[in-house]
Protein backbone atom coordinates (compact mmCIF):
# COMPACT_ATOMS: atom_id res chain seq x y z
CA UNK A 1 0.00 0.00 0.00
CA UNK A 2 1.43 3.37 -1.03
CA UNK A 3 1.23 6.33 1.30
CA UNK A 4 2.61 9.81 1.50
CA UNK A 5 3.03 11.35 4.95
CA UNK A 6 0.42 8.96 6.32
CA UNK A 7 -2.20 9.98 3.76
CA UNK A 8 -3.49 7.59 1.14
CA UNK A 9 -2.68 7.99 -2.51
CA UNK A 10 -5.15 7.40 -5.33
CA UNK A 11 -3.88 3.85 -5.78
CA UNK A 12 -4.98 2.76 -2.32
CA UNK A 13 -8.20 4.78 -2.17
CA UNK A 14 -10.39 1.74 -2.79
CA UNK A 15 -12.10 1.93 0.59
CA UNK A 16 -11.63 0.21 3.91
CA UNK A 17 -12.90 -3.26 3.14
CA UNK A 18 -9.99 -4.96 4.88
CA UNK A 19 -8.93 -2.06 7.10
CA UNK A 20 -9.76 -0.97 10.61
CA UNK A 21 -10.86 2.56 11.54
CA UNK A 22 -7.86 4.89 11.81
CA UNK A 23 -9.15 6.75 14.89
CA UNK A 24 -8.35 6.65 18.58
CA UNK A 25 -11.50 7.42 20.59
CA UNK A 26 -10.92 8.73 24.14
CA UNK A 27 -7.53 6.99 24.25
CA UNK A 28 -8.82 3.62 22.96
CA UNK A 29 -8.03 2.45 19.44
CA UNK A 30 -11.22 1.84 17.44
CA UNK A 31 -11.51 -1.76 16.24
CA UNK A 32 -14.48 -1.32 13.88
CA UNK A 33 -14.13 -1.97 10.16
CA UNK A 34 -13.31 1.17 8.17
CA UNK A 35 -15.75 2.34 5.54
CA UNK A 36 -15.32 4.74 2.64
CA UNK A 37 -15.43 7.91 4.77
CA UNK A 38 -12.06 9.57 5.16
CA UNK A 39 -10.62 11.61 8.01
CA UNK A 40 -9.77 14.70 5.97
CA UNK A 41 -8.29 17.94 7.24
CA UNK A 42 -11.75 19.53 7.16
CA UNK A 43 -13.18 16.72 9.31
CA UNK A 44 -10.19 16.96 11.62
CA UNK A 45 -10.89 20.70 12.02
CA UNK A 46 -14.52 19.93 12.92
CA UNK A 47 -13.39 17.36 15.50
CA UNK A 48 -11.07 19.93 17.10
CA UNK A 49 -13.71 22.69 17.06
CA UNK A 50 -16.35 20.44 18.63
CA UNK A 51 -13.81 19.14 21.17
CA UNK A 52 -14.44 15.49 20.32
CA UNK A 53 -11.95 13.09 21.85
CA UNK A 54 -10.92 11.65 18.49
CA UNK A 55 -7.36 11.48 17.16
CA UNK A 56 -5.97 9.82 14.05
CA UNK A 57 -3.62 6.94 14.82
CA UNK A 58 -0.28 7.88 13.19
CA UNK A 59 0.72 4.20 13.02
CA UNK A 60 -1.99 3.53 10.43
CA UNK A 61 -1.22 4.11 6.74
CA UNK A 62 -4.77 5.07 5.69
CA UNK A 63 -7.32 7.76 6.62
CA UNK A 64 -10.56 5.74 6.55
CA UNK A 65 -12.98 5.83 9.49
CA UNK A 66 -15.80 3.51 10.53
CA UNK A 67 -19.47 4.33 10.05
CA UNK A 68 -19.91 4.83 13.81
CA UNK A 69 -17.38 7.68 13.92
CA UNK A 70 -18.61 9.09 10.60
CA UNK A 71 -22.15 9.35 12.01
CA UNK A 72 -20.83 10.80 15.27
CA UNK A 73 -18.95 13.55 13.43
CA UNK A 74 -21.89 14.25 11.09
CA UNK A 75 -24.29 14.57 14.02
CA UNK A 76 -22.18 17.24 15.75
CA UNK A 77 -21.67 19.06 12.44
CA UNK A 78 -25.42 19.41 11.90
CA UNK A 79 -26.07 20.71 15.42
CA UNK A 80 -25.06 24.31 14.75
CA UNK A 81 -25.35 26.79 17.58
CA UNK A 82 -27.24 29.93 16.61
CA UNK A 83 -27.44 33.22 18.42
CA UNK A 84 -30.83 34.06 16.88
CA UNK A 85 -34.15 33.94 18.68
CA UNK A 86 -36.28 30.83 19.08
CA UNK A 87 -38.65 31.99 16.29
CA UNK A 88 -35.79 32.23 13.78
CA UNK A 89 -34.68 28.71 14.63
CA UNK A 90 -37.76 27.33 12.87
CA UNK A 91 -36.41 28.65 9.59
CA UNK A 92 -32.84 27.39 9.93
CA UNK A 93 -32.10 26.18 6.42
CA UNK A 94 -28.73 24.60 7.24
CA UNK A 95 -30.52 21.51 8.52
CA UNK A 96 -32.44 21.12 5.24
CA UNK A 97 -29.34 21.00 3.05
CA UNK A 98 -28.21 17.40 2.60
CA UNK A 99 -24.50 16.73 2.98
CA UNK A 100 -23.06 15.15 -0.16
CA UNK A 101 -20.29 12.61 0.34
CA UNK A 102 -18.11 13.26 -2.69
CA UNK A 103 -15.77 10.53 -1.49
CA UNK A 104 -18.35 7.99 -2.67
CA UNK A 105 -17.90 9.20 -6.27
CA UNK A 106 -15.40 7.57 -8.61
CA UNK A 107 -12.08 9.39 -9.00
CA UNK A 108 -12.76 9.86 -12.73
CA UNK A 109 -16.02 11.71 -11.98
CA UNK A 110 -14.22 13.97 -9.50
CA UNK A 111 -11.52 14.69 -12.09
CA UNK A 112 -14.16 15.48 -14.75
CA UNK A 113 -15.93 17.85 -12.34
CA UNK A 114 -12.61 19.52 -11.54
CA UNK A 115 -11.77 19.87 -15.24
CA UNK A 116 -15.26 21.14 -16.17
CA UNK A 117 -15.27 23.89 -13.56
CA UNK A 118 -11.53 24.59 -13.99
CA UNK A 119 -10.82 24.17 -10.27
CA UNK A 120 -7.16 24.93 -9.64
CA UNK A 121 -5.45 22.50 -7.28
CA UNK A 122 -1.93 21.28 -6.87
CA UNK A 123 -1.02 18.23 -8.96
CA UNK A 124 -1.11 14.69 -7.56
CA UNK A 125 -4.05 14.96 -5.17
CA UNK A 126 -5.33 11.74 -3.65
CA UNK A 127 -9.01 10.88 -3.77
CA UNK A 128 -9.79 12.35 -0.35
CA UNK A 129 -8.14 15.66 -1.21
CA UNK A 130 -9.82 15.77 -4.62
CA UNK A 131 -13.23 15.03 -3.06
CA UNK A 132 -12.62 17.77 -0.49
CA UNK A 133 -11.73 20.33 -3.20
CA UNK A 134 -14.79 19.38 -5.29
CA UNK A 135 -17.03 19.56 -2.21
CA UNK A 136 -15.77 23.03 -1.30
CA UNK A 137 -16.40 24.23 -4.85
CA UNK A 138 -19.85 22.60 -5.05
CA UNK A 139 -21.01 24.51 -1.96
CA UNK A 140 -20.11 27.82 -3.62
CA UNK A 141 -22.32 27.33 -6.68
CA UNK A 142 -25.32 29.65 -6.42
CA UNK A 143 -28.69 28.09 -7.25
CA UNK A 144 -31.77 30.10 -8.17
CA UNK A 145 -34.40 27.70 -6.87
CA UNK A 146 -37.33 29.11 -8.83
CA UNK A 147 -35.41 28.86 -12.10
CA UNK A 148 -34.11 25.35 -11.33
CA UNK A 149 -37.60 24.10 -10.49
CA UNK A 150 -39.06 25.70 -13.62
CA UNK A 151 -36.46 23.96 -15.80
CA UNK A 152 -36.96 20.67 -13.98
CA UNK A 153 -40.74 20.73 -14.43
CA UNK A 154 -40.35 21.64 -18.12
CA UNK A 155 -37.93 18.77 -18.67
CA UNK A 156 -40.12 16.27 -16.80
CA UNK A 157 -43.31 17.26 -18.65
CA UNK A 158 -41.69 17.22 -22.08
CA UNK A 159 -39.48 14.15 -21.58
CA UNK A 160 -36.42 16.15 -22.63
CA UNK A 161 -32.81 15.68 -21.77
CA UNK A 162 -31.71 19.09 -23.13
CA UNK A 163 -33.33 22.53 -23.06
CA UNK A 164 -34.79 24.10 -26.19
CA UNK A 165 -33.13 27.45 -26.80
CA UNK A 166 -36.52 29.14 -27.36
CA UNK A 167 -37.65 28.00 -23.89
CA UNK A 168 -34.41 29.27 -22.32
CA UNK A 169 -34.95 32.70 -23.91
CA UNK A 170 -38.62 32.83 -22.81
CA UNK A 171 -37.94 32.24 -19.09
CA UNK A 172 -38.05 35.58 -17.22
CA UNK A 173 -34.98 36.37 -15.13
C-alpha positions in Angstrom: 0.0 0.0 0.0 1.4 3.4 -1.0 1.2 6.3 1.3 2.6 9.8 1.5 3.0 11.4 4.9 0.4 9.0 6.3 -2.2 10.0 3.8 -3.5 7.6 1.1 -2.7 8.0 -2.5 -5.2 7.4 -5.3 -3.9 3.9 -5.8 -5.0 2.8 -2.3 -8.2 4.8 -2.2 -10.4 1.7 -2.8 -12.1 1.9 0.6 -11.6 0.2 3.9 -12.9 -3.3 3.1 -10.0 -5.0 4.9 -8.9 -2.1 7.1 -9.8 -1.0 10.6 -10.9 2.6 11.5 -7.9 4.9 11.8 -9.2 6.7 14.9 -8.4 6.6 18.6 -11.5 7.4 20.6 -10.9 8.7 24.1 -7.5 7.0 24.3 -8.8 3.6 23.0 -8.0 2.5 19.4 -11.2 1.8 17.4 -11.5 -1.8 16.2 -14.5 -1.3 13.9 -14.1 -2.0 10.2 -13.3 1.2 8.2 -15.8 2.3 5.5 -15.3 4.7 2.6 -15.4 7.9 4.8 -12.1 9.6 5.2 -10.6 11.6 8.0 -9.8 14.7 6.0 -8.3 17.9 7.2 -11.7 19.5 7.2 -13.2 16.7 9.3 -10.2 17.0 11.6 -10.9 20.7 12.0 -14.5 19.9 12.9 -13.4 17.4 15.5 -11.1 19.9 17.1 -13.7 22.7 17.1 -16.3 20.4 18.6 -13.8 19.1 21.2 -14.4 15.5 20.3 -12.0 13.1 21.8 -10.9 11.6 18.5 -7.4 11.5 17.2 -6.0 9.8 14.1 -3.6 6.9 14.8 -0.3 7.9 13.2 0.7 4.2 13.0 -2.0 3.5 10.4 -1.2 4.1 6.7 -4.8 5.1 5.7 -7.3 7.8 6.6 -10.6 5.7 6.5 -13.0 5.8 9.5 -15.8 3.5 10.5 -19.5 4.3 10.0 -19.9 4.8 13.8 -17.4 7.7 13.9 -18.6 9.1 10.6 -22.2 9.4 12.0 -20.8 10.8 15.3 -19.0 13.6 13.4 -21.9 14.3 11.1 -24.3 14.6 14.0 -22.2 17.2 15.7 -21.7 19.1 12.4 -25.4 19.4 11.9 -26.1 20.7 15.4 -25.1 24.3 14.8 -25.4 26.8 17.6 -27.2 29.9 16.6 -27.4 33.2 18.4 -30.8 34.1 16.9 -34.2 33.9 18.7 -36.3 30.8 19.1 -38.6 32.0 16.3 -35.8 32.2 13.8 -34.7 28.7 14.6 -37.8 27.3 12.9 -36.4 28.6 9.6 -32.8 27.4 9.9 -32.1 26.2 6.4 -28.7 24.6 7.2 -30.5 21.5 8.5 -32.4 21.1 5.2 -29.3 21.0 3.0 -28.2 17.4 2.6 -24.5 16.7 3.0 -23.1 15.2 -0.2 -20.3 12.6 0.3 -18.1 13.3 -2.7 -15.8 10.5 -1.5 -18.4 8.0 -2.7 -17.9 9.2 -6.3 -15.4 7.6 -8.6 -12.1 9.4 -9.0 -12.8 9.9 -12.7 -16.0 11.7 -12.0 -14.2 14.0 -9.5 -11.5 14.7 -12.1 -14.2 15.5 -14.8 -15.9 17.9 -12.3 -12.6 19.5 -11.5 -11.8 19.9 -15.2 -15.3 21.1 -16.2 -15.3 23.9 -13.6 -11.5 24.6 -14.0 -10.8 24.2 -10.3 -7.2 24.9 -9.6 -5.4 22.5 -7.3 -1.9 21.3 -6.9 -1.0 18.2 -9.0 -1.1 14.7 -7.6 -4.1 15.0 -5.2 -5.3 11.7 -3.6 -9.0 10.9 -3.8 -9.8 12.4 -0.3 -8.1 15.7 -1.2 -9.8 15.8 -4.6 -13.2 15.0 -3.1 -12.6 17.8 -0.5 -11.7 20.3 -3.2 -14.8 19.4 -5.3 -17.0 19.6 -2.2 -15.8 23.0 -1.3 -16.4 24.2 -4.9 -19.8 22.6 -5.1 -21.0 24.5 -2.0 -20.1 27.8 -3.6 -22.3 27.3 -6.7 -25.3 29.7 -6.4 -28.7 28.1 -7.3 -31.8 30.1 -8.2 -34.4 27.7 -6.9 -37.3 29.1 -8.8 -35.4 28.9 -12.1 -34.1 25.4 -11.3 -37.6 24.1 -10.5 -39.1 25.7 -13.6 -36.5 24.0 -15.8 -37.0 20.7 -14.0 -40.7 20.7 -14.4 -40.3 21.6 -18.1 -37.9 18.8 -18.7 -40.1 16.3 -16.8 -43.3 17.3 -18.7 -41.7 17.2 -22.1 -39.5 14.2 -21.6 -36.4 16.1 -22.6 -32.8 15.7 -21.8 -31.7 19.1 -23.1 -33.3 22.5 -23.1 -34.8 24.1 -26.2 -33.1 27.4 -26.8 -36.5 29.1 -27.4 -37.6 28.0 -23.9 -34.4 29.3 -22.3 -35.0 32.7 -23.9 -38.6 32.8 -22.8 -37.9 32.2 -19.1 -38.0 35.6 -17.2 -35.0 36.4 -15.1 
